[in-house]
């Protein structure tokens, strides 16, 4: 993201690569720096006090939960690394067990406020519920969306930087630790800490914005429909977009050559603006959901439309240049382009879906051209994700690689299969199914086209890691295909 790139420029030489790439390391270092700044004087002068020992034990527990969440999140790709079909059922059981272990720990994580706990909660919310889980087991503990809200509350508390009286209806806490300002070279008042904290906050804001759009809930870190314009972070996103536009004017010249590095700069800047589009779409949905008067609905719709126009003006041609050169770029760049274009156009499909759900045909007609464009993009992006591959190197397995000297293994999968946000792909498939069914009913497409498009959507779902949501959508898509088959046969005859 653009904001992350600008923030990373302030980090030292050795911490740039770690913090710009790994949120994992970012959260670990933030917690370490905070501990250093809140060390009690006794821990610096003699043996550890009971409070210091308790804090170390708490840190071990936080680290363990953090590691468990990472393992549960990554387990969905385990079947890709297994060659034999006999191991498939055992990998499914491993995936379920890792999810159960992390699920059981979420209440404790919620009560251990830290940057690592915040990321643990967000990571678990991104971990698909494995297929084969009973409904009773899913409902038995904390659901993913509650974890998102708890994580956002944690980062709000952490940003206060204050150990003072805290209380609610069932507990009163007063932290008696003495803060020794400047004890750490990364003190809370230094630029390193502030920049790192801003990066973590931006990451949390993406979850807040996504949840408010996809789950129709109010944002926790940012204002909603009212007060949005006054928030400094969104003003920063606008400023960064304008800076990018001004500094890349010569990129639109006929002689300009899009390189891998410039493609990544474009994708990063466009991704920051994409979040703005998601935010404004969420505000528009809020105006419809909460029954605001027509003036507020019109203003919210106009804001989304303006953001889409700004995207087209600033990024569209450059992203098209990326597409024309995409096969010459590295696999990481291809994955970033795929992810960004899918997410941006998904926002437009969700905007259309919200308008259609409220029977606002007047607004639907004003966004018809953008709807058609987004639907075309999503289908082309899914096809791109199916046909382009990503190769991952695995560490050597001493149990299996004795004969070749422990050489690293690798596996290759489609971009769809390796994409970390499978729920966004599922949402895109669901909305596209509605779109092609609508066009078939309106006789805008023929039955052969409908069947081919439905096949593309089915192939996309087949590439996704197994999960409860994917299983449900695959079954629904199969049902639609079965219902449509008599129609295909009748018209064909």
Beta strands, then each sheet from edge to edge (+ up, - down):
strand 1: 166-167
strand 2: 172-173
strand 3: 389-394
strand 4: 409-414
sheet 1: 1+ 2-
sheet 2: 3+ 4-
end
